[in-house]
Amino acid sequence: MSAFIFIGGEIGGLLTLLGVFVTAIIGLSLLKGQGKAVMARIRTDLAQGHAPVGSIADSVSLAVGGILMLIPGYVTDAVGVLLFVPGLRTIAGAWILHHLVANNRFKGFVHVGGQSGFGAQTPHSYAEDDDIIEGDVTEHTPRKNRLNNE
């Protein structure tokens, strides 16, 4: 915030506000262009049977960089731009993923230490679980509205 106020005092309020909008537009265009390239690389890796680990790290870094570019401020914009640099984004994305996996809030969503699947909290498999609830499912199709002839 201090950098934002300092720069605003030096170049003026109008140019500061204009700079915020310009950096947001640049961030969105970078995210769109580089995001498409990363998604294409993920599809290619999956089609070839390879794990797209580097591409996923890139995509996480691009998402964080895009969010930082949308937040008003020149420091967040500078960090966001750094996350779009190809060599840095892979390293930063891997670091972000490592910290997400190490965070207890996300352990139920990823394979960590013998746990796998969504919401798995114990190291044993689901086949050993005694709390299985069985049930029936019926599909309900709503009637067509006679007044609108749908």
N, CA, C and O of each residue as an XYZ file, in Angstrom:
600
protein
N       0.826     -1.184      0.000
C       0.000      0.000      0.000
C       0.873      1.251      0.000
O       0.530      2.257     -0.621
N       1.999      1.180      0.699
C       2.905      2.333      0.748
C       3.463      2.647     -0.635
O       3.563      3.812     -1.020
N       3.825      1.608     -1.382
C       4.344      1.828     -2.733
C       3.271      2.437     -3.629
O       3.557      3.306     -4.453
N       2.051      1.981     -3.465
C       0.931      2.503     -4.256
C       0.731      3.992     -3.970
O       0.547      4.787     -4.892
N       0.767      4.361     -2.694
C       0.586      5.764     -2.310
C       1.773      6.606     -2.785
O       1.589      7.722     -3.271
N       2.986      6.071     -2.645
C       4.174      6.817     -3.079
C       4.138      7.076     -4.577
O       4.377      8.200     -5.019
N       3.840      6.045     -5.361
C       3.785      6.204     -6.817
C       2.653      7.144     -7.204
O       2.801      7.955     -8.118
N       1.518      7.037     -6.508
C       0.413      7.952     -6.770
C       0.779      9.391     -6.501
O       0.341     10.289     -7.220
N       1.581      9.627     -5.468
C       2.025     10.980     -5.163
C       3.009     11.510     -6.191
O       3.049     12.714     -6.447
N       3.796     10.633     -6.779
C       4.802     11.046     -7.752
C       4.216     11.303     -9.141
O       4.566     12.289     -9.790
N       3.327     10.421     -9.599
C       2.823     10.552    -10.972
C       1.410     11.118    -11.043
O       0.939     11.459    -12.128
N       0.731     11.224     -9.916
C      -0.619     11.774     -9.907
C      -1.671     10.680     -9.797
O      -1.440      9.526    -10.157
N      -2.813     11.071     -9.296
C      -3.899     10.123     -9.057
C      -4.495      9.530    -10.318
O      -4.814      8.342    -10.355
N      -4.650     10.346    -11.353
C      -5.261      9.866    -12.593
C      -4.387      8.821    -13.279
O      -4.879      7.784    -13.723
N      -3.079      9.103    -13.362
C      -2.179      8.130    -13.980
C      -2.059      6.860    -13.135
O      -1.899      5.767    -13.677
N      -2.135      7.001    -11.820
C      -2.094      5.830    -10.952
C      -3.313      4.956    -11.195
O      -3.185      3.738    -11.324
N      -4.480      5.553    -11.259
C      -5.710      4.813    -11.523
C      -5.682      4.177    -12.907
O      -6.099      3.032    -13.079
N      -5.189      4.921    -13.891
C      -5.058      4.384    -15.241
C      -4.090      3.202    -15.265
O      -4.331      2.209    -15.951
N      -2.992      3.315    -14.512
C      -2.021      2.227    -14.425
C      -2.617      0.959    -13.838
O      -2.277     -0.144    -14.267
N      -3.499      1.105    -12.867
C      -4.158     -0.057    -12.260
C      -5.004     -0.784    -13.310
O      -4.959     -2.011    -13.396
N      -5.767     -0.044    -14.099
C      -6.595     -0.662    -15.123
C      -5.765     -1.284    -16.245
O      -6.094     -2.360    -16.744
N      -4.697     -0.608    -16.635
C      -3.851     -1.126    -17.706
C      -3.174     -2.426    -17.273
O      -3.128     -3.387    -18.042
N      -2.651     -2.460    -16.049
C      -2.002     -3.695    -15.592
C      -2.994     -4.833    -15.436
O      -2.634     -5.990    -15.653
N      -4.229     -4.538    -15.069
C      -5.245     -5.581    -14.978
C      -5.553     -6.154    -16.368
O      -5.693     -7.367    -16.526
N      -5.654     -5.284    -17.362
C      -5.918     -5.749    -18.729
C      -4.734     -6.551    -19.257
O      -4.924     -7.584    -19.898
N      -3.517     -6.087    -18.995
C      -2.325     -6.834    -19.417
C      -2.293     -8.200    -18.745
O      -1.977     -9.203    -19.385
N      -2.618     -8.239    -17.459
C      -2.637     -9.510    -16.732
C      -3.643    -10.489    -17.296
O      -3.350    -11.677    -17.430
N      -4.822    -10.002    -17.627
C      -5.842    -10.883    -18.208
C      -5.427    -11.396    -19.582
O      -5.651    -12.563    -19.901
N      -4.827    -10.537    -20.391
C      -4.398    -10.987    -21.721
C      -3.248    -11.986    -21.618
O      -3.208    -12.960    -22.369
N      -2.310    -11.753    -20.691
C      -1.234    -12.729    -20.475
C      -1.785    -14.058    -19.988
O      -1.356    -15.121    -20.439
N      -2.734    -13.994    -19.069
C      -3.337    -15.219    -18.540
C      -4.064    -15.989    -19.630
O      -3.975    -17.215    -19.690
N      -4.775    -15.287    -20.481
C      -5.503    -15.948    -21.562
C      -4.549    -16.603    -22.554
O      -4.726    -17.770    -22.904
N      -3.548    -15.870    -23.005
C      -2.614    -16.401    -24.001
C      -1.759    -17.540    -23.472
O      -1.676    -18.599    -24.093
N      -1.128    -17.327    -22.333
C      -0.264    -18.364    -21.790
C      -1.061    -19.510    -21.194
O      -0.590    -20.647    -21.173
N      -2.255    -19.227    -20.714
C      -3.121    -20.288    -20.182
C      -3.527    -21.285    -21.258
O      -3.574    -22.490    -21.012
N      -3.819    -20.779    -22.450
C      -4.157    -21.676    -23.565
C      -2.981    -22.577    -23.924
O      -3.161    -23.764    -24.196
N      -1.778    -22.010    -23.924
C      -0.585    -22.800    -24.250
C      -0.340    -23.880    -23.203
O       0.008    -25.009    -23.548
N      -0.518    -23.545    -21.935
C      -0.311    -24.526    -20.865
C      -1.376    -25.615    -20.932
O      -1.063    -26.790    -20.743
N      -2.623    -25.248    -21.196
C      -3.687    -26.254    -21.305
C      -3.436    -27.187    -22.478
O      -3.699    -28.386    -22.379
N      -2.933    -26.660    -23.585
C      -2.600    -27.511    -24.726
C      -1.471    -28.469    -24.366
O      -1.482    -29.628    -24.778
N      -0.498    -27.986    -23.598
C       0.602    -28.859    -23.172
C       0.115    -29.940    -22.211
O       0.602    -31.070    -22.259
N      -0.837    -29.613    -21.340
C      -1.413    -30.614    -20.431
C      -2.125    -31.690    -21.239
O      -1.959    -32.879    -20.968
N      -2.920    -31.283    -22.233
C      -3.628    -32.255    -23.076
C      -2.649    -33.151    -23.822
O      -2.862    -34.358    -23.930
N      -1.576    -32.558    -24.337
C      -0.567    -33.343    -25.062
C       0.110    -34.343    -24.139
O       0.290    -35.505    -24.504
N       0.485    -33.900    -22.948
C       1.116    -34.806    -21.986
C       0.193    -35.955    -21.613
O       0.627    -37.104    -21.536
N      -1.077    -35.650    -21.382
C      -2.028    -36.703    -21.028
C      -2.264    -37.666    -22.188
O      -2.396    -38.872    -21.977
N      -2.318    -37.142    -23.409
C      -2.524    -37.997    -24.579
C      -1.344    -38.933    -24.795
O      -1.520    -40.048    -25.285
N      -0.138    -38.490    -24.433
C       1.045    -39.320    -24.581
C       1.265    -40.236    -23.386
O       2.198    -41.039    -23.389
N       0.426    -40.128    -22.371
C       0.536    -40.983    -21.204
C       1.528    -40.479    -20.167
O       1.910    -41.231    -19.271
N       1.952    -39.228    -20.266
C       2.884    -38.644    -19.311
C       2.112    -37.853    -18.258
O       1.047    -37.302    -18.540
N       2.653    -37.802    -17.054
C       2.053    -36.984    -15.997
C       2.396    -35.516    -16.249
O       3.573    -35.179    -16.378
N       1.405    -34.646    -16.321
C       1.661    -33.239    -16.637
C       2.045    -32.411    -15.412
O       1.450    -31.363    -15.162
N       3.031    -32.871    -14.650
C       3.392    -32.210    -13.397
C       3.890    -30.786    -13.642
O       3.432    -29.852    -12.983
N       4.819    -30.609    -14.578
C       5.337    -29.273    -14.867
C       4.261    -28.348    -15.389
O       4.238    -27.166    -15.046
N       3.373    -28.867    -16.211
C       2.295    -28.048    -16.767
C       1.301    -27.644    -15.691
O       0.770    -26.534    -15.722
N       1.047    -28.530    -14.746
C       0.141    -28.181    -13.652
C       0.778    -27.121    -12.766
O       0.095    -26.203    -12.311
N       2.080    -27.236    -12.514
C       2.782    -26.202    -11.744
C       2.716    -24.866    -12.478
O       2.519    -23.821    -11.859
N       2.882    -24.905    -13.805
C       2.764    -23.674    -14.600
C       1.370    -23.077    -14.485
O       1.224    -21.864    -14.332
N       0.345    -23.920    -14.557
C      -1.021    -23.406    -14.523
C      -1.359    -22.808    -13.166
O      -2.067    -21.803    -13.096
N      -0.866    -23.405    -12.087
C      -1.100    -22.835    -10.758
C      -0.424    -21.472    -10.650
O      -1.004    -20.520    -10.130
N       0.803    -21.391    -11.145
C       1.536    -20.131    -11.103
C       0.845    -19.069    -11.954
O       0.773    -17.907    -11.555
N       0.341    -19.456    -13.112
C      -0.375    -18.497    -13.963
C      -1.650    -17.999    -13.289
O      -1.978    -16.816    -13.376
N      -2.364    -18.891    -12.625
C      -3.593    -18.486    -11.938
C      -3.290    -17.500    -10.816
O      -3.979    -16.491    -10.670
N      -2.266    -17.790    -10.027
C      -1.892    -16.880     -8.944
C      -1.390    -15.562     -9.525
O      -1.725    -14.496     -9.009
N      -0.592    -15.619    -10.591
C      -0.108    -14.398    -11.234
C      -1.248    -13.562    -11.784
O      -1.224    -12.337    -11.668
N      -2.243    -14.196    -12.379
C      -3.403    -13.458    -12.886
C      -4.194    -12.793    -11.779
O      -4.656    -11.662    -11.932
N      -4.352    -13.491    -10.661
C      -5.062    -12.898     -9.517
C      -4.278    -11.706     -8.976
O      -4.857    -10.669     -8.653
N      -2.954    -11.859     -8.878
C      -2.132    -10.754     -8.377
C      -2.174     -9.557     -9.319
O      -2.119     -8.414     -8.868
N      -2.271     -9.808    -10.622
C      -2.350     -8.695    -11.570
C      -3.692     -7.953    -11.462
O      -3.771     -6.771    -11.798
N      -4.732     -8.632    -11.003
C      -6.037     -7.990    -10.865
C      -6.153     -7.179     -9.583
O      -6.959     -6.253     -9.504
N      -5.355     -7.520     -8.585
C      -5.391     -6.772     -7.326
C      -4.707     -5.425     -7.551
O      -3.585     -5.380     -8.055
N      -5.370     -4.330     -7.185
C      -4.758     -3.016     -7.397
C      -3.483     -2.858     -6.569
O      -3.467     -3.141     -5.371
N      -2.440     -2.411     -7.212
C      -1.174     -2.166     -6.539
C      -0.017     -2.544     -7.436
O      -0.110     -3.485     -8.225
N       1.061     -1.817     -7.313
C       2.192     -2.053     -8.195
C       3.085     -3.177     -7.707
O       3.736     -3.832     -8.520
N       3.137     -3.420     -6.423
C       3.943     -4.528     -5.907
C       3.298     -5.856     -6.305
O       3.993     -6.770     -6.749
N       1.985     -5.970     -6.153
C       1.300     -7.200     -6.563
C       1.404     -7.398     -8.072
O       1.512     -8.531     -8.540
N       1.373     -6.316     -8.833
C       1.535     -6.420    -10.282
C       2.929     -6.921    -10.644
O       3.082     -7.735    -11.554
N       3.941     -6.434     -9.934
C       5.315     -6.859    -10.214
C       5.493     -8.348     -9.908
O       6.110     -9.076    -10.686
N       4.957     -8.793     -8.784
C       5.048    -10.220     -8.445
C       4.236    -11.042     -9.445
O       4.659    -12.125     -9.851
N       3.071    -10.528     -9.840
C       2.246    -11.230    -10.830
C       2.945    -11.379    -12.161
O       2.856    -12.436    -12.787
N       3.644    -10.337    -12.615
C       4.388    -10.405    -13.874
C       5.514    -11.434    -13.769
O       5.772    -12.174    -14.718
N       6.180    -11.478    -12.620
C       7.244    -12.472    -12.433
C       6.714    -13.899    -12.524
O       7.427    -14.800    -12.968
N       5.474    -14.108    -12.110
C       4.884    -15.444    -12.179
C       4.508    -15.845    -13.608
O       4.154    -17.001    -13.844
N       4.576    -14.923    -14.553
C       4.323    -15.246    -15.954
C       5.605    -15.585    -16.718
O       5.536    -16.068    -17.848
N       6.753    -15.344    -16.126
C       8.033    -15.665    -16.774
C       8.186    -17.185    -16.787
O       8.120    -17.811    -15.729
N       8.391    -17.803    -17.977
C       8.359    -19.269    -18.088
C       9.245    -20.040    -17.102
O       8.764    -21.015    -16.525
N      10.471    -19.673    -16.883
C      11.313    -20.426    -15.957
C      10.880    -20.258    -14.511
O      10.872    -21.211    -13.731
N      10.518    -19.023    -14.167
C      10.118    -18.737    -12.796
C       8.753    -19.316    -12.453
O       8.510    -19.712    -11.313
N       7.857    -19.366    -13.443
C       6.505    -19.827    -13.127
C       6.473    -21.303    -12.772
O       5.647    -21.718    -11.960
N       7.357    -22.111    -13.364
C       7.393    -23.529    -13.017
C       7.909    -23.706    -11.596
O       7.356    -24.486    -10.822
N       8.963    -22.983    -11.258
C       9.521    -23.070     -9.909
C       8.519    -22.553     -8.878
O       8.296    -23.185     -7.846
N       7.920    -21.399     -9.169
C       6.942    -20.822     -8.249
C       5.702    -21.702     -8.129
O       5.161    -21.867     -7.035
N       5.252    -22.267     -9.245
C       4.090    -23.154     -9.208
C       4.355    -24.410     -8.397
O       3.488    -24.869     -7.654
N       5.557    -24.968     -8.539
C       5.915    -26.149     -7.741
C       5.974    -25.791     -6.262
O       5.547    -26.578     -5.417
N       6.499    -24.607     -5.940
C       6.558    -24.163     -4.550
C       5.148    -23.975     -3.983
O       4.871    -24.380     -2.854
N       4.260    -23.359     -4.772
C       2.869    -23.147     -4.331
C       2.181    -24.490     -4.119
O       1.507    -24.685     -3.108
N       2.343    -25.416     -5.060
C       1.729    -26.738     -4.913
C       2.273    -27.475     -3.690
O       1.518    -28.136     -2.978
N       3.573    -27.364     -3.447
C       4.164    -28.012     -2.282
C       3.524    -27.492     -0.998
O       3.210    -28.269     -0.097
N       3.335    -26.182     -0.917
C       2.742    -25.614      0.296
C       1.251    -25.921      0.403
O       0.727    -26.031      1.511
N       0.568    -26.058     -0.715
C      -0.836    -26.463     -0.661
C      -0.971    -27.898     -0.173
O      -1.861    -28.211      0.618
N      -0.085    -28.769     -0.645
C      -0.136    -30.177     -0.240
C       0.227    -30.307      1.237
O      -0.342    -31.143      1.939
N       1.161    -29.499      1.713
C       1.577    -29.567      3.112
C       0.537    -28.966      4.053
O       0.555    -29.254      5.249
N      -0.364    -28.139      3.536
C      -1.387    -27.499      4.349
C      -2.452    -28.529      4.728
O      -2.913    -29.280      3.869
N      -2.840    -28.573      5.983
C      -3.813    -29.557      6.459
C      -5.183    -29.395      5.822
O      -5.930    -30.370      5.733
N      -5.533    -28.203      5.379
C      -6.858    -27.984      4.785
C      -7.022    -28.688      3.447
O      -8.149    -28.966      3.035
N      -5.924    -28.980      2.761
C      -5.997    -29.562      1.428
C      -5.607    -31.033      1.392
O      -5.601    -31.630      0.315
N      -5.286    -31.629      2.515
C      -4.825    -33.016      2.520
C      -5.904    -33.994      2.080
O      -5.577    -35.078      1.596
N      -7.157    -33.655      2.228
C      -8.225    -34.540      1.808
C      -8.440    -34.560      0.313
O      -9.159    -35.427     -0.183
N      -7.837    -33.626     -0.436
C      -8.066    -33.517     -1.864
C      -6.948    -34.081     -2.717
O      -7.117    -34.232     -3.927
N      -5.825    -34.392     -2.126
C      -4.687    -34.874     -2.888
C      -4.133    -36.133     -2.251
O      -4.461    -36.446     -1.107
N      -3.299    -36.854     -2.975
C      -2.684    -38.069     -2.470
C      -1.477    -37.685     -1.624
O      -0.442    -37.281     -2.154
N      -1.615    -37.814     -0.313
C      -0.540    -37.420      0.596
C      -0.382    -38.504      1.654
O      -1.331    -38.809      2.376
N       0.783    -39.075      1.750
C       1.104    -39.993      2.840
C       0.151    -41.156      2.993
O      -0.264    -41.465      4.110
N      -0.204    -41.807      1.906
C      -1.080    -42.971      2.000
C      -2.548    -42.631      1.881
O      -3.379    -43.533      1.781
N      -2.888    -41.371      1.889
C      -4.275    -40.968      1.739
C      -4.527    -40.637      0.279
O      -3.679    -40.032     -0.376
N      -5.656    -41.017     -0.222
C      -5.984    -40.674     -1.596
C      -7.470    -40.459     -1.725
O      -8.255    -40.918     -0.896
N      -7.849    -39.756     -2.773
C      -9.261    -39.526     -3.042
C      -9.766    -38.286     -2.345
O      -9.068    -37.692     -1.523
N     -10.966    -37.903     -2.674
C     -11.566    -36.717     -2.099
C     -12.098    -37.048     -0.722
O     -12.931    -37.942     -0.570
N     -11.626    -36.341      0.270
C     -12.129    -36.487      1.619
C     -11.574    -37.671      2.376
O     -12.047    -37.947      3.479
N     -10.600    -38.387      1.847
C     -10.039    -39.535      2.558
C      -9.233    -39.020      3.742
O      -8.270    -38.274      3.567
N      -9.622    -39.415      4.932
C      -8.956    -38.923      6.121
C      -8.179    -40.006      6.862
O      -7.407    -39.694      7.769
N      -8.366    -41.259      6.497
C      -7.671    -42.335      7.182
C      -6.828    -43.085      6.177
O      -7.157    -43.107      4.991
N      -5.723    -43.713      6.632
C      -4.840    -44.389      5.682
C      -5.373    -45.718      5.168
O      -4.779    -46.277      4.246
N      -6.467    -46.259      5.717
C      -6.962    -47.527      5.207
C      -7.848    -47.320      3.995
O      -8.305    -46.206      3.740
N      -8.095    -48.387      3.243
C      -8.870    -48.264      2.014
C     -10.364    -48.216      2.321
O     -10.798    -48.518      3.433
N     -11.137    -47.832      1.313
C     -12.571    -47.756      1.489
C     -13.204    -49.132      1.619
O     -14.286    -49.258      2.191
N     -12.550    -50.168      1.099
C     -13.098    -51.514      1.203
C     -13.109    -51.984      2.652
O     -13.935    -52.821      3.015
N     -12.225    -51.471      3.479
C     -12.167    -51.849      4.883
C     -13.134    -51.038      5.732
O     -13.313    -51.321      6.917
N     -13.749    -50.042      5.138
C     -14.612    -49.138      5.887
C     -15.953    -49.812      6.160
O     -16.572    -50.362      5.248
N     -16.406    -49.769      7.424
C     -17.662    -50.398      7.798
C     -18.849    -49.452      7.703
O     -19.990    -49.877      7.883
N     -18.600    -48.182      7.423
C     -19.673    -47.193      7.396
C     -20.209    -46.981      5.984
O     -20.280    -45.845      5.515
N     -20.583    -48.049      5.310
C     -21.102    -47.946      3.948
C     -22.619    -47.884      4.023
O     -23.261    -48.696      4.688
N     -23.167    -46.918      3.336
C     -24.617    -46.755      3.289
C     -25.064    -47.100      1.875
O     -24.571    -46.524      0.905
N     -25.989    -48.031      1.761
C     -26.515    -48.407      0.463
C     -27.879    -47.766      0.288
O     -28.582    -47.501      1.264
N     -28.246    -47.521     -0.954
C     -29.544    -46.919     -1.220
C     -29.924    -47.058     -2.671
O     -29.133    -47.514     -3.497
N     -31.164    -46.654     -2.978
C     -31.672    -46.688     -4.336
C     -31.826    -45.260     -4.833
O     -32.039    -44.331     -4.054
N     -31.716    -45.104     -6.150
C     -31.854    -43.803     -6.777
C     -32.970    -43.888     -7.794
O     -33.024    -44.826     -8.589
N     -33.857    -42.916     -7.772
C     -34.893    -42.821     -8.797
C     -34.763    -41.460     -9.459
O     -34.525    -40.447     -8.801
N     -34.924    -41.461    -10.771
C     -34.801    -40.220    -11.526
C     -36.185    -39.645    -11.752
O     -37.100    -40.350    -12.179
N     -36.330    -38.390    -11.471
C     -37.616    -37.714    -11.638
C     -37.518    -36.747    -12.804
O     -36.664    -35.861    -12.810
N     -38.397    -36.913    -13.797
C     -38.430    -36.023    -14.941
C     -39.665    -35.136    -14.802
O     -40.781    -35.654    -14.749
N     -39.496    -33.826    -14.743
C     -40.659    -32.941    -14.581
C     -41.538    -32.960    -15.830
O     -41.065    -33.137    -16.953
N     -42.823    -32.772    -15.591
C     -43.783    -32.729    -16.697
C     -43.604    -31.448    -17.486
O     -43.179    -30.423    -16.952
N     -43.934    -31.522    -18.768
C     -43.840    -30.332    -19.622
C     -44.985    -29.384    -19.310
O     -46.090    -29.809    -18.974
N     -44.715    -28.144    -19.421
C     -45.722    -27.117    -19.163
C     -46.671    -27.076    -20.368
O     -46.241    -26.823    -21.494
N     -47.936    -27.322    -20.129
C     -48.921    -27.358    -21.205
C     -49.220    -25.975    -21.762
O     -49.604    -25.858    -22.925
N     -49.056    -24.919    -20.960
C     -49.376    -23.578    -21.432
C     -48.322    -23.055    -22.393
O     -48.654    -22.362    -23.355
N     -47.057    -23.375    -22.149
C     -45.984    -22.879    -22.999
C     -45.604    -23.835    -24.114
O     -44.761    -23.497    -24.945
N     -46.201    -25.024    -24.157
C     -45.920    -26.070    -25.145
C     -44.435    -26.368    -25.219
O     -43.863    -26.431    -26.307
N     -43.803    -26.552    -24.054
C     -42.353    -26.844    -24.019
C     -42.122    -28.323    -24.170
O     -40.976    -28.772    -24.166
